[in-house]
Amino acid sequence: MRFALSAFILFSWINLVYAVEQPNVILIMSDDQGYGELSRHGNPILKTPHLDQLAEQSIRLTDFHVAPMCTPTRGQLMTGLDSFRNGAMNVSSGRTLLRPEVKTMADLFQAGGYRTGIFGKWHLGDNYPFRPEDRGFEETLWFPSSHINAVPDYWNNDYFEDTYTHNGQREKYQGYCTDVFFRETQKWIQSQKQGKPFFAYLPLNAPHGPHFVPNQYRGPIEAAMQKNEKVVKHLKPARRKALVSYLAMCANIDENIGKLDQFLKESGLEQNTIVIFLTDNGSTMGPDYFNAGMRGRKVTLWEGGHRVPCFIRWPGGKLGPARDLDDLTHVQDLLPTLTELCHVPQSNSKLDGMSLVPRIRGQVKVLPERMLVVNYSRMPIPGNKKNMFLSVPRKEGAAVLWKHWRWLENRELYDLQQDPLQQKNVADAHPAVVKKMQSHLNQWWDGVKEAAAVPQRVVIGHTSENPAMLTACEWLDVFVDQQGQVRRGVRKNGTWYLTVDQPGMYELELRRWPRESGLKLNAGTPALKVSDGQFGKGVALPIAKAKVQIGTYEAIGKPDATGQSITFTGVPLESGPVKLKTFMQDEQGKEICGAYYVYVKRK
């Protein structure tokens, strides 16, 4: 009896230590919400009481930086590696694919004994081996590509009662997207096995456009605008309407943060759960009305493009009082920080990020001095002569951050202490600073340029995804990422870089519209009506035949009996790397565009 009691006490003690040492983790990241879209940061229109409260209870990283665009930030968050090193450097165009051999945060937590789940926007690859279910997540509820209503997303999803991919199968969910992702996260947490910690990744799609939101959230924003008319009086009606919806989406996020907090309290999980909130890039609309004293927005290298909020709360973690930490920090730091806090082994090679735990726990007064590089591969914009947007990675598309200095595009130096709005290039006045930051930029570039040049390849014919749906999102360095572009019938074409997993006979089904649309190749479609207006009509294209080129195989085909697709059967493919290109043609054989959708099946 004495032995049994002693064993019980020992077991209980071990469980208690385990619970303290391995907390739960909820990692929340909103999309396109800037530093200024919190009332705590001075927003004159938007009220965010729940995010403000979270901030009051948190370690607040006040000089925290991400990439200026979605995918690079997400890849850096998941791997602790620079985006040019991990492969996920652009929002589309075959450049979103996170190198398969790199362990993700979910891989590490799963190996460390955690249950892992994702609820929302992944944006690091839509096909095998890049999907979240291939990258360490046991529970997956997500939509593909950059936003709801992107090309590979379920046709005509519009944020309400949408169809998402749940554990490999498409399912329809009731409710508004942000509400669904928070709700399903909480349901999953409640279903967890007792005694096993969880890692829940909640990457929201809001307030990314299109700016659709339940009407009840617009009223308070419109009223606040009327009280602060001077802030928005310069905006044209269409832009003002978009701002209302954008801020209303932020208000909905804030409300859901409050509900999540209440859930954690009622479930007894609050004390031993780390909650982190950040956003994925600078604001899309902040410079129009309020940008927290920064220049720039999403897709720029000025401070407003990449400095974002980051709050870390762990009530039972002995992190000391809630406070601001003004050290220069980066999204790449979160993986080593979380794995150390949670005693999860870190098996990746040398990281670009560093653990912030000594600083967070007050073991050091400042972090080691360092330079950081903010970069991403930007989309080409026709007619842009200043080289601000690049379709392939180059060192001139980066910013170097060092203390209060900012070296942009290898040509401009700004001193944030004297010039927080980055209006004056002071490179000529500080040659020693320029030389040092240029040297760091060159060293960084030499370390990433070879990896950045190698495209990642979707795998076809693998048992994990057969058939597979390929979309124009993966045309290398060609931007077709929006269902609106498919509706307009953009006259573009590109090449898929693929790997054939198993040799054999394959079937390639070419489509202008996805299967679930039921539309014929040469058909148009009515405008999609939504709460804020409508998507444009789908333009009819005179598609009469198609050509396909894959490896050494080339053929021309006609539409099938339904008129919805052109299918090539008995396509012989050997295992290994291969390129695929398609050509939709009119009756005379003139090229119109590529097939926006190709369904590939190993027979």
Secondary structure as GFF3:
##gff-version 3
##sequence-region A 1 603
A	DSSP	alpha_helix	2	21	.	.	.	ID=ss1
A	DSSP	beta_strand	24	30	.	.	.	ID=ss2
A	DSSP	three_ten_helix	39	41	.	.	.	ID=ss3
A	DSSP	alpha_helix	49	56	.	.	.	ID=ss4
A	DSSP	beta_strand	59	65	.	.	.	ID=ss5
A	DSSP	alpha_helix	70	79	.	.	.	ID=ss6
A	DSSP	alpha_helix	83	86	.	.	.	ID=ss7
A	DSSP	alpha_helix	105	111	.	.	.	ID=ss8
A	DSSP	beta_strand	115	121	.	.	.	ID=ss9
A	DSSP	three_ten_helix	132	134	.	.	.	ID=ss10
A	DSSP	beta_strand	139	143	.	.	.	ID=ss11
A	DSSP	beta_strand	163	166	.	.	.	ID=ss12
A	DSSP	beta_strand	169	172	.	.	.	ID=ss13
A	DSSP	alpha_helix	177	190	.	.	.	ID=ss14
A	DSSP	beta_strand	198	203	.	.	.	ID=ss15
A	DSSP	three_ten_helix	215	217	.	.	.	ID=ss16
A	DSSP	alpha_helix	218	227	.	.	.	ID=ss17
A	DSSP	alpha_helix	229	232	.	.	.	ID=ss18
A	DSSP	alpha_helix	237	266	.	.	.	ID=ss19
A	DSSP	beta_strand	273	279	.	.	.	ID=ss20
A	DSSP	alpha_helix	286	289	.	.	.	ID=ss21
A	DSSP	alpha_helix	303	306	.	.	.	ID=ss22
A	DSSP	beta_strand	310	313	.	.	.	ID=ss23
A	DSSP	beta_strand	323	330	.	.	.	ID=ss24
A	DSSP	three_ten_helix	331	333	.	.	.	ID=ss25
A	DSSP	alpha_helix	334	341	.	.	.	ID=ss26
A	DSSP	alpha_helix	357	360	.	.	.	ID=ss27
A	DSSP	beta_strand	371	375	.	.	.	ID=ss28
A	DSSP	three_ten_helix	395	397	.	.	.	ID=ss29
A	DSSP	beta_strand	398	402	.	.	.	ID=ss30
A	DSSP	beta_strand	405	408	.	.	.	ID=ss31
A	DSSP	beta_strand	412	415	.	.	.	ID=ss32
A	DSSP	three_ten_helix	427	429	.	.	.	ID=ss33
A	DSSP	alpha_helix	431	452	.	.	.	ID=ss34
A	DSSP	beta_strand	458	460	.	.	.	ID=ss35
A	DSSP	beta_strand	468	471	.	.	.	ID=ss36
A	DSSP	three_ten_helix	472	474	.	.	.	ID=ss37
A	DSSP	alpha_helix	483	488	.	.	.	ID=ss38
A	DSSP	beta_strand	495	500	.	.	.	ID=ss39
A	DSSP	beta_strand	504	511	.	.	.	ID=ss40
A	DSSP	three_ten_helix	515	517	.	.	.	ID=ss41
A	DSSP	beta_strand	528	530	.	.	.	ID=ss42
A	DSSP	beta_strand	533	535	.	.	.	ID=ss43
A	DSSP	beta_strand	545	550	.	.	.	ID=ss44
A	DSSP	beta_strand	553	557	.	.	.	ID=ss45
A	DSSP	beta_strand	566	573	.	.	.	ID=ss46
A	DSSP	beta_strand	576	585	.	.	.	ID=ss47
A	DSSP	beta_strand	591	593	.	.	.	ID=ss48
A	DSSP	beta_strand	597	602	.	.	.	ID=ss49
###
